[in-house]
Amino acid sequence: MPRSVSFPQVVALSVGITIGSGIFRVPATVAGELQFPGPMLLCWVLGGVIAVCGALSVAELAGALPRSGGVFAYLLEAYGPMPAFLFGWTELVVIRASALGAIATIFAEYLGYFVPLVAVHVRIAAACAVALIGAINYVGVQRAAAVLSATTAVKYAVLLGLGLLAFTARGGSAAHFVPAWPARAPWSALATALILVMWTYDGWADAAFVAGEVKDPQRNLPLALITGAVCVIVAYLVVNVGFLYALTPQTMADSKLVVSTVAARIPLLGGVGAAVVAAAVVISAFSGLNASMLAGSRIFYAMADRGLFFRVAARVSPRFDSPSVAISLATVLGVAYVLFNDFAELADKFILGIWPFYTLTVAAVFVLRARRPELPRPYRVWGYPIVPAVFLLASLYMVLNALLTDPRNTGITVAIILAGVPVFWLWSSGRGQAVPRQP
């Protein structure tokens, strides 16, 4: 595939896939879980710190190994075929489909503000959105990137504007920040809420999935990853502080469409505030859905291209220069998942499934510095080794907390990942040999 994706488009991909839809729903969930402003804001700050540490670390790998597939390519280089296959396997059966489904569900829920939709209609609308995004991506990366850039600019401006205007909301008060903390620090609840917060931050590494199509990737990829992460953190903190000023934590927790609730109280927006914001959320979720499809389909393409998946999935459309079969596969999986899972199930499956591989990816910075010191590194992670170590400690804590507080769902996710081991053995024996690493 040609290298046609520019630096601004990579930044738009990074921001667009991160600010997909979660920020429009997760603040209410976090408020219900933590109940006090101090832990709530701390949770969002911690999420931002972890995301930046991850982005700084992955930026080094992206500059050194600018290949399609991102995390898949780094795992293959650092650990060999099996971990890379397990990542692709988990993306195939859990991560990508549930990510597409979760974003599409929020798209459909906010679409219901304009068109009354019962539960079954929400799922059908979400499935149709996934199918439409699949069609847009099928007709070429430049068309998908153009749609993504435009929708990302709109939603970022609206999100920042809403966060600032929230300070003018009727009934808003600094008293909503008091008391700031409960009598006893809710560390376990904080870790549980952090899982959903990290779902809203997820996307800090996804721009690397399209590395094989990025212009001047050694320069543009690291810079885009870091720029995108910082832009997202600024927006999220402004929004959450503004929402807490406009609403009490209890009101936030009770509001399913919390963004529309805040907008309805902003005098400048008048009576159309809720409708304007609902439209912005629809655009935002559509943008995030597009970005997720754009990035995720490249993983299936990279797997097939390296011999770890059916070769047909590496087919590139001769007319549109897009990984047509990989996009079609991601579309079918996304539609299937959204029809049979609700939002909470989709979000939990996604974040619990991806996090072990993020941990291995950041650890690959240490592995490759020891194993391949001669590898050209246009960018070296700032604050090494502290920055990647902070990310690793935080991720291990979250995974262990998930095992302790939600052993059933976490155990199912781990079982699905490990189920890929015999699949890999069968695949390798059928192929005759393991896939060699790229030089």
N, C-alpha and C positions, 0 to 999 in steps of 0.2 A: 504494500500500500504506500502511496506517495506521502512524503513529509510536507503536509500542507497546513498544519494547525499552528497558528501564530501564538506569540506570548500572551496577548490579551485574551485570546480564546482559551488558552490553558488556564489562566486565572479565572475566567468565567466558568470553566468546567469545575475547578476546585471549589469556588464559592457556590456555584449553582447546585452541585451535588450535595454540599454540606447543608446549605439553607434550603432544604427541599420542602419539608412540611413539618418536621418535628417541633420546631420552635413555636409553631402555632398551636400546639396541643400539649407538649411536654411540660411547660411551666405550670399548668394546672395540676398535672400529675405529681410534680415535684412538691408543689404547695400542699397537696393532700398527704404526701408521705412525710414531709419534714415540719410543716405547720408554723414555723417561726422564720422570720426574715433572715436572721444570721446564718443558720444552716442552709437555707435556700440559696442565698447569694454565694456562700462559700462553695456550695456544690457546683455552681456555674463557673466560678473562678478556677476551682480545681480541674474541672473539665477542660477549660481553656489552656491551663498550664500543661496538662497531659497531652492535649492535641498539638500544642506548639513543640513540645519536646519530641513527639513522634514525627512531626513534619520536618524539624531540623535534622533528625536522624535519617529519615527516608530520603531527604534531599541529597545526602551524600551518595546513597545507593543509586538514586535516579540519575545523577550526573555521571557516575562511573559505569552504569549498565543501562543505557537508554533503549530498552527493548519493550516491545508490546507485551502486555500482561502484568507489568509492574511487580507487585508482591510475588506473583508466581515466578517471575524471572529471577528475583532476588533469592527466593527459597531454593530454586533449582541450582543456582550458582553456589550458594553457601552450604547447602546440606545434601544436595543430590536429588534424584528423581522422586523418592517416596514422599518427603514432606511437601514438595511442590505438587505432586499428584493429589495428596490429601487436601491441600488448599483448593485446588480446582474441583475436586470431588465435592467438598463442602459448599463451595460457591454454586455448584450445579444443583445439589439437592436441597440446600437450605438458604444460603446467604443471599444470593442475587434475587431469587424468586421472592423471598420474604421481604427484601428491601423494596423491590418494585411494588409488591402488594401493599406494604405499609404506606408508602407514599401515595399510591393510587387511592387508597382508602380515604386518606385525609382530603385528597382532591375531590372525591365524590361527596364526602360529608359536607364540605363547604359549598359545593355546587348545589347541595340541597337547600341552601339558604335562598336560592332563586327559584329552584324547581323542587317542590315537595317530593321527597323520596323516602319510602319505607326501607327497612333494613335490606331486603332482597334487592331493591333497586339500587341501593348504594353499591352493593357488590357488583352488580351488572355494569353500572356506570364506571366503576374502577377498572373492571376488566376491559371495557371498551377503550379507556384511556391508555392502558398498557398496549393494546393492539395498535392504536393510532401512533403512539410513540415508536413502536417497532417499525411501522411503515415509514415514518420520517427518517429514522436512522438507516433503513434499508436503501434509501435513495441517495445516500452519500454523506460522508463526514462533514463536508462544508455546509450542506444544508442543515444538518443537525446542529452544527456549531453556531451557525448564524441565528437559528431560533433560540439556542441556549444563551448566546450573548445578549440578545434583546430582552428576553424574559428575566435573565439574572439582573440586569441593570435596573429594570422596573421594580423587582421585588426587593432589591437591596435598598433602593431609595425609599420605598414605601415602609420597609421595616425600620430603618433609621428614623424616618420622619414620624412614624407612629410612636416609637420609643420616646422621642423628644416631646411630641404633643401630649403624651400621657401625663406630663407634669402640669397640664392645664385642665385636666379632667375634673368634672363636677364631682364633689365628694372626695377628691384627692387630698391627701394629708401626709405630712411627715410622721404623724402619729402611728401610721400603719407599720412603721419600722420598730415600734416599741410594744411589748418587750422583744428584744432582738434574739435572745437565746432562752431555751428551756432550762429548767433547773439542772437537768442531767444531759450531757452531750450525747446526741443520738448517733453514735458512730456507725452502728450497723445499718440504721435507716439511711444514713448519709451514703454509705457504700451502695445500698440498693438503689437509691435515687440516682446515684452517679452512673449506673448502667444505662438508664434512659437518657440522661444528659449526654453521655458519650455517644448515644445513637444520634442525637441532634448534631454533634460535632463530627460524626463520621463523614468522611469525604476528604480529610486532610491528606490522605495518601492516594486517592483514586485518580488524580490527574496523571499519575505515573502509568496507569493502565494503557494509556494511548501514546506512550513514549515513542513507539515505532512510527508515529505519524506526525510528530512534533518537529518544527523547524529548529535548527541549532539546539538540540535537546540538552547538550552538556551545560549550556548557559540558561536556557529558558525553563527547564524543568525544576531545578533547585529553587530558582528565584520565584517561580509561580507557586510552588508548594508552600513556601514561607509566606509570600504575600497573601495568598488565599486564606491561610490559617489566621493570620493577624486580622484581616478584614472581618472574618466571621466572629472572632472574639469581641471586637469592638461593638459589632451590631448586637450580639447576644447580651452583653453586659448593659448596654444602653436600654435595651428592651425590657430586661428583667427588673432593673431599678425603676424604670418608668411605670411598669405594671404594678409593682409593689406600692408605688406612690398613689396610683389611681385606685387600687383595690386592696382590701384587706387579704391576708393569706387565706382566710376561710372562704371569702368570695371567689378568689382565684381557684381554689380547690373545687368549688361547686359549679364552676363555669366550664362546660365542655368546649364551647367556642370562645375561649378567653379573649382572643384578639378582637372579636366583634363586640364583646362586652365592654372592653376598654374603649373602643372607637365610638360606641354609642354614647359615651359620657364626655366626649371631647367637643366643646362648643363650636370650635372652628369648622368641624365636619357637619354640624347640624344633624338633621334627621337622616342623612344618607351615609353617615359614618360607618355603620355596621355593614351596609351594602358595599361600600367602597373597599373596606378591608376584606370582606368575604371574597370579592373579586380578586384582590391582590393575593390572597391565599391560594385561590384556584390557579392563578398564574404562577405563583411560586412553586406549588406542588407539581404543576405541569413541567416547569423548568427542572426541578429536581428529578422527576421521573425520566426526563430526556437525558440528563447527565448520567443517571444511574445506568440507563440502557447503553449509552455511548461507552462508558467505562467498562461495565460488566461483561458485555459481549466480547470484548477484546481478550478476556481471560480464557474463554472457551476457544477462541481463535488461537491464542498462544499455546494452549495445551495441545491442540491438534497439530499445530505447526511443529511442535517439538516431539511428536509421536506419542503423547500421553493421552490422546483422545482420538475418536474416529477422524480419519483424515478429511472426511467430507466437511467437517466443521471449520477447516482452514480454507475453505473455498472463498475466493474474493470475486465479487461480481465484476465481470469485465466491463460492464456498462457504468456502474456507479462507484467502483473502487472501494466497496464496503465489504466487511466480512458477513456476507449475506446469510449463510447457514447459521452462524453463531448468533446473529441477531434474531433470526427466526426461532431458534431454540430458547433464547432468553425470554422472548415474547410469550411463547407457549407456556413456559414454566411460571412466569409472572401471572398470567391469566388463571392458570390452574390454582395457584396458591391463594389469590385474592378471593376466589369463589368459595374456598373451604376454610379460611382462617379469619379471625377478627383482628383488630388493630394490635391489641396487647400481645396476642400470641405471635403475630408477625414481627413486632419490634423486639420481643425477647429472643426469638429464634435468631434474628439477624445479629444482634450485638453479642450474644453468647457464642455464636458460631464463628464470628470474625476475630474475636479478641485473642485467642491462642495464637493465631497466625500473625497478628500484629506484633505480639510479643516475640515470636521467632524472627520476624523481619527486622525489628530493631536490634535484636541480639546479633543479627547477621553483620551489623556494623563492626562489632568486635571480632567476629569469626573471620570476615574477609580482610580486616586489617592484619590479622595474624597469619592467615593462610595465603593471602595475595597482596603483599605490601607493594608490589610493583604496579598494581592496577592504577591507571590514571584516575585521579580524583579531582576534577575541576573545583569541587566544593567539598570541604571537610567540615563535619558537624561542629558548630560552635559549642564551646563548653564541654568538649569530650574529655573524659568519659562520664562526667556528671550528668549531662543532659540525657543521653540514652539510658543511663542507670536509673534516673528518676522515673522515666517512662516505664522501664521494666518492673520496678518495685510497685508502682501504682497499678499496673496491669495485673501483676500476680495477686495483689491484694483484692482486686475486683473479682478475679476468677475464683479465688478461695472463698470470698464472701458469698458469691453466687452458689457455690457448692454447698455451703453451710445453711444459707437461708432459703434456697429454692432447689433442693437436691433433685427433685423430680425432673423439672424442665432442663436443668443443667446436665443432669445425667443422661437425659434423652439426646441432648445436643452432642455431648461427648461420645455417646454410643454411635451416633450417626457418623461423626468424624472417624472413629475407629473402624467402623464398618467398611471404610475405604481401603483399609490395609489388605484384606483378602482380595478385594477387587483389583488392587494394584498388583498383587502377586499373580492373579489370573491373567491380567493384562500383560504383564512382563513375560510370563511364560509363553503366552500366545505370540508375543512379538519376538521372542527368542533372546532378547537382551535388553538391558536398561538403556535409557536414553543418555547419551554422552552430554557432558556440560559444554556450553559454548566457551570459546577461548576469550 
